[in-house]
């Protein structure tokens, strides 16, 4: 587990946005991986996910307060939580200001249409090269199209681990681009779902809000988060 923590980005979200800006300015190819307890737990039994997290070419950001606390417990000074949704919004701002291109892939057709409308309204300087829902049968052909279009940013919203598998498979073929798996981000940005109130976000209780709104998440939370923290505690005691 220690080697996975070693891959985490440790600085602030503000500093990371500066880093992303440099990627865009210099056409640097980058896979941004959002790490949470589910990702870490999966990596222990899934070689592909483990390789993705350990690949030094990829950026791994701490998208969970449990990851931040776990890292500190293990002796790593991770400054703060960097959420996937906030990072995605900052990227949208950056590529709008820089007049860059974007491709979005995933979620439902209704959500994708909502994303089209939101981008057109809020980020008019972004060139949207394509927008495809995640229920198409041949996802590989969509990824081939994305690579051929050579966008500056690619957001894929299919949840862990599907989005990471697809990016990992095709980013090697890409000439440039910031690729990021964004999970349920499209649902929120398109207006189809509400994000947690600001107080919950500020107190790092966004996970609790999600469970209250969707009680079915409780089993998944227990399976990953509680197990993760128990293992971190055991590992830290061995030091």
N, C-alpha and C positions, 0 to 999 in steps of 0.2 A: 504493500500500500504506500510505503514511503516514496518510492520512485514515481508514483502517480502524483503525489503532492508536490514533488520537485518540479513538475511541469507547469504548475499554476502560475498565471500572471500575478505578480505581487503588488503592483503599484495601483494608483487610483484610476477610477473610470475616466476622469478628465485627461490623465496622462495617456491612457489607452486610446482615447479618441485622437489624440495628436499622432499616435503611432499609426492608426488606421488612415489618417490623412496622408501620411507619408507613403503608405502602400498605394493609395490612389494616385498620388502625384507621380510616382515612379513606376506605375503599372506592375507592381509586385504581386505575384500570385500568393494568396493566403487562405487557409482553411481556419475559420474561427470555430472552436468547439466550446459549447457551453457545458461546464461541468457541474453536476449536482450529485447527490448520493446515489441516485439510480444509475447514472453514468458510471460511477466508480464501482458500484456493486456488479454491474454488468461486465465491466472490464476484467473482473477476476475470473470469469468463466468463458468470456467471449474474446477470442484472440484478435479478431478484426478490430473490435472496439478498443482493446488494450493497445494494439499497434497504432491506432489513430491518436490516442491520448499520449503515447510515448514518442510519437514522431516529432523530432525537433523542428521540423518545418511548419508545424501547426501551432496556433495560439490556443491555449486552454484558459478560459476565463472562469472565475468562481461565481457561478450563477445560483448561489444558495448560501444562506447564512450558516447552514450546517457545514458546508465546505469550508467557509472562512474560519469557523470555530474549531473544526476538526484539524485544519492546517495549523492553527496556532497551538492547539494541544500537542501536535506532533513536532512543534518547534520551528514552524515556518511562518515568517512575518508577512502574511497576506493582509494588505491594507484595508480592503473593503470588498463588499459584494458588488459584482458587476453583472447586472441582469441582462439576459438576452434581449428582452423587449426594449430596454433603454438603449442598449447598444445598437439595435436595429434602427431605432428612431434617430440616433445620432448619425448613423451612416446615411440615412435618408437626407438629413440636413446637409451633410457633407457633399453628397453627390448632386444635390440640388444646387448648392452654391458653386460647385465646380463644373456643373453642366455635364455630368457623367451619365452612363447608361445602366439600366437595371433589368433583370429578368426575375419574375416571381413564379414559383412552381409549388403547388400543394393546396391543401384544404379543399373546400367545396367550390362549385362554380359560383354560387351565391356570394361566398366570401371573396372570391377572386374578383368578381364584378365590383364589390364594395371597395376592394383595394385599388382597382383601376380608378374609381371615382375619387377616392381619397388622395391618391398620388396626383391626379390631374388638378385637383383643387388646391392641395396644400404644398405640393412640390412640382410646380409647373415647368421647372427647368430640367427635370429628369427625363431622359429619353427611355421610355418603357419599351424595350425590345420584344417583350413577350410576357404573357400571363396565362398559365395553364393550370387547371385544377389537378389535384392529386389523385383523382379517380380514373385517369386515363389508363388503359390496359398496358400500353407499351411505354413504360417510363424511360426505358433505355433510349428510345428514339428521341424523346424530349430532351434528354441529357445530351445526346449527340448534337441536337439543334442548338442547345445553349452554348456548347463548346464552339460550334461553328460561327455563332453570332458574336462571340468574343465580348460579352458585356463586362463592365467595370465591377459590377456587384451582382451576385446571385443569392437570393433568399429561397430556401427550400423548407416548406412547412408540412412535415409528415410525421413529426414526433420521433423520439428516440426508439430504435436505432436506425430506422429506414432512411431518414434524411442524411445521417452520417455515412451510412453505407454507400448511398448514391454519390455523395460528394467525394468520398474517398476513392471511389471507382473511376470517376471522371476528371477530377481536378488535375491529375497528371497529364491529361491530354490538352488542358487549357493553356492558352498562351499567356493569359493574365487573369486578374479578377479576384475580388474578395468573396469567398464562398462561405455561407453561414446557414446552419440549420436553425430554424427559428420556432419550431414547435407550434404553440397556439397563438403566436404573435399576430398573425393575420386576422384571427377572430376578433382580437381587441382593436387593432388599428382600423379595421374595416367598420367598426361600430356594432358588430354582431354580438359581442360580449363586452361586459364591463370589467375593467381592471379593478383590483382592490382599492378601497379609499386610501387617500394619501397618508392617513394616520397609520394604517396597517403597513404600508410600504416603508414609512419612516421607522417604525418599530420592528422591522424585519419579520412581520407576521403575515405576509402575503400568502404563505402556505396555509395558514389557519383560515383565512378568508375563503380560499379555494375549497377547503374541506367543508366549511359551513354551507357554501353554495352548491357543492357537489359531494355529498356524503360518501358516494361510491369511491372517492379518492382515498378514504381513510385506510383501507386495506393495503393499497399501494404505498401509501405514506409509511405505514408501520413496517411493511416488508423491506423497504429500502432505507428510510431515514433512521429508524430506531436501530436496525441492524448495523448500519453504518457507524453510528455514534458509539455503539457498544464495542465494535471492532477498533475504532480509534482509541477508545479508553484503554482497551487491552494492549494495543500496540504501544501507547505512550508509557505504559507501566514497565515495558521491557527496556526502556532507555536507561 
